[in-house]
Amino acid sequence: MIPNNFEYIRANSVQEALQLLSQKGDGARLLAGGHSLIPAMKLRLNAPETVIDISGIQELASIRRDGDRLHIGALVTHRTVETSDEVKSSCPVLSEAAALIGDPLVRNRGTIGGSLAHCDPAADYPALTLCLGAEIEATGPSGSRTIAADDFFVGMFETALQSGEMITRVTFPVLGKGTGAAYEKFSHPASRFAVVGVAAMVTLDGGGNCNSVRVAITGAGPSVFRATKVEQALTG
Ligand SMILES: Cc1cc2nc3c(=O)[nH]c(=O)nc-3n(C[C@H](O)[C@H](O)[C@H](O)COP(=O)(O)OP(=O)(O)OC[C@H]3O[C@@H](n4cnc5c(N)ncnc54)[C@H](O)[C@@H]3O)c2cc1C
């Protein structure tokens, strides 16, 4: 349970983190909350030569609502998502789901950006992100790009992030009138990771029928996925 030796560097801005990533190459890993990376290093499943600590970058730690969009910085912790009044009023299912992650220690340190980048097949946020049709902002040496959640989760521990890129924020839709969302998970009793977790978002038309439905499932496959047949069966 002792990691390989590694170089530790603290980055104070996104710019500095990106420079370090390009300088150190594929042997470098970003460290956010450390609640997935450190256990993997201790088990020697991951052995980075350089760890770039981004946890102090303030510009990535805020939540902001802009009209019908809710922007959550990559370094916002699970606990902040759980307790934020802005999140509770704009997209309450996110707060409800964050409250189900791990235990207080994990929620106090773990971040939304770290969870999405890690792409654990049993993690909670990927299901929420996919179900809600969120957008992930990836920033690299040549600027920022937006990746739709539908294109972001590529496989087990594999995302659409390219070498040298980092997640800088995640944007969710503010749930309007007629739209509701829920997340249910059957948790592992020890870790509280999802044995299976299902996120659903439904929009009703004026007559009470399902106008649109999105359902995303975590824990039951190599990566999070949408239950498209369920969505089709419920629509209308
Ligand atoms: C006991 C325990 C129980 C847990 N239970 C749950 C649970 O019930 N549900 C759940 O969903 N998760 C659970 N987790 C995982 C937890 O949510 C982690 O915090 C999360 O998966 C990773 O976030 P982090 O900030 O800790 O990332 P880190 O561990 O710091 O990093 C994880 C990976 O993401 C990369 N990374 C981090 N930030 C960025 C970024 N901004 N851009 C690009 N790459 C980045 C790192 O380089 C690393 O490869 C649990 C963890 C533990 C230890």
The ligand as a Tripos MOL2 file, in Angstrom:
@<TRIPOS>MOLECULE
LIG
   53    58     1     0     0
SMALL
NO_CHARGES

@<TRIPOS>ATOM
      1 C1        -14.0530    5.0200    0.0880 C.3       1 LIG1
      2 C2        -14.5030    5.6730   -1.1950 C.ar      1 LIG1
      3 C3        -15.8420    5.6450   -1.5420 C.ar      1 LIG1
      4 C4        -16.2840    6.2300   -2.7210 C.ar      1 LIG1
      5 N1        -17.6090    6.1550   -3.0460 N.ar      1 LIG1
      6 C5        -18.0370    6.7240   -4.1910 C.ar      1 LIG1
      7 C6        -19.4300    6.6760   -4.5350 C.ar      1 LIG1
      8 O1        -20.2810    6.1840   -3.8180 O.2       1 LIG1
      9 N2        -19.7790    7.2430   -5.7250 N.ar      1 LIG1
     10 C7        -18.8770    7.8500   -6.5570 C.ar      1 LIG1
     11 O2        -19.2680    8.3390   -7.6200 O.2       1 LIG1
     12 N3        -17.5670    7.9170   -6.2350 N.ar      1 LIG1
     13 C8        -17.1320    7.3810   -5.0800 C.ar      1 LIG1
     14 N4        -15.8070    7.4750   -4.7490 N.ar      1 LIG1
     15 C9        -14.8720    8.1830   -5.6620 C.3       1 LIG1
     16 C10       -14.8310    9.6760   -5.2960 C.3       1 LIG1
     17 O3        -16.0350   10.2760   -5.6960 O.3       1 LIG1
     18 C11       -13.6510   10.3980   -5.9650 C.3       1 LIG1
     19 O4        -13.4900   11.5880   -5.2630 O.3       1 LIG1
     20 C12       -13.8120   10.7440   -7.4100 C.3       1 LIG1
     21 O5        -14.0690    9.6250   -8.2060 O.3       1 LIG1
     22 C13       -12.5360   11.3580   -7.9700 C.3       1 LIG1
     23 O6        -12.4870   12.7190   -7.6800 O.3       1 LIG1
     24 P1        -11.1900   13.3390   -7.0720 P.3       1 LIG1
     25 O7        -11.3900   14.8060   -7.0870 O.co2     1 LIG1
     26 O8        -10.9190   12.7000   -5.7820 O.co2     1 LIG1
     27 O9        -10.1050   12.9820   -8.2020 O.3       1 LIG1
     28 P2         -8.6040   12.4590   -8.0710 P.3       1 LIG1
     29 O10        -8.5460   11.1970   -7.3120 O.co2     1 LIG1
     30 O11        -7.7220   13.5670   -7.6540 O.co2     1 LIG1
     31 O12        -8.3180   12.1710   -9.6330 O.3       1 LIG1
     32 C14        -8.9530   11.0850  -10.2900 C.3       1 LIG1
     33 C15        -8.4790   11.0570  -11.7580 C.3       1 LIG1
     34 O13        -8.9950   12.1780  -12.4620 O.3       1 LIG1
     35 C16        -7.9310   13.0020  -12.9700 C.3       1 LIG1
     36 N5         -8.3790   14.3780  -12.7860 N.ar      1 LIG1
     37 C17        -8.7360   14.9840  -11.6320 C.ar      1 LIG1
     38 N6         -9.2000   16.2100  -11.8620 N.ar      1 LIG1
     39 C18        -9.1220   16.3950  -13.2030 C.ar      1 LIG1
     40 C19        -9.4630   17.4760  -14.0660 C.ar      1 LIG1
     41 N7         -9.9900   18.6120  -13.6330 N.pl3     1 LIG1
     42 N8         -9.2740   17.3090  -15.4030 N.ar      1 LIG1
     43 C20        -8.7560   16.1490  -15.8990 C.ar      1 LIG1
     44 N9         -8.3980   15.1030  -15.1120 N.ar      1 LIG1
     45 C21        -8.5970   15.2380  -13.7940 C.ar      1 LIG1
     46 C22        -6.7030   12.6170  -12.1680 C.3       1 LIG1
     47 O14        -5.5220   12.8470  -12.8910 O.3       1 LIG1
     48 C23        -6.9430   11.1480  -11.9110 C.3       1 LIG1
     49 O15        -6.5560   10.3890  -13.0310 O.3       1 LIG1
     50 C24       -15.3430    6.8870   -3.5730 C.ar      1 LIG1
     51 C25       -13.9860    6.9410   -3.2230 C.ar      1 LIG1
     52 C26       -13.5630    6.3530   -2.0370 C.ar      1 LIG1
     53 C27       -12.1170    6.4330   -1.6710 C.3       1 LIG1
@<TRIPOS>BOND
     1     1     2 1
     2     2     3 ar
     3     2    52 ar
     4     3     4 ar
     5     4     5 ar
     6     4    50 ar
     7     5     6 ar
     8     6     7 ar
     9     6    13 1
    10     7     8 2
    11     7     9 ar
    12     9    10 ar
    13    10    11 2
    14    10    12 ar
    15    12    13 ar
    16    13    14 ar
    17    14    15 1
    18    14    50 ar
    19    15    16 1
    20    16    17 1
    21    16    18 1
    22    18    19 1
    23    18    20 1
    24    20    21 1
    25    20    22 1
    26    22    23 1
    27    23    24 1
    28    24    25 2
    29    24    26 1
    30    24    27 1
    31    27    28 1
    32    28    29 2
    33    28    30 1
    34    28    31 1
    35    31    32 1
    36    32    33 1
    37    33    34 1
    38    33    48 1
    39    34    35 1
    40    35    36 1
    41    35    46 1
    42    36    37 ar
    43    36    45 ar
    44    37    38 ar
    45    38    39 ar
    46    39    40 ar
    47    39    45 ar
    48    40    41 1
    49    40    42 ar
    50    42    43 ar
    51    43    44 ar
    52    44    45 ar
    53    46    47 1
    54    46    48 1
    55    48    49 1
    56    50    51 ar
    57    51    52 ar
    58    52    53 1
@<TRIPOS>SUBSTRUCTURE
     1 LIG1         1 GROUP 0 **** ****
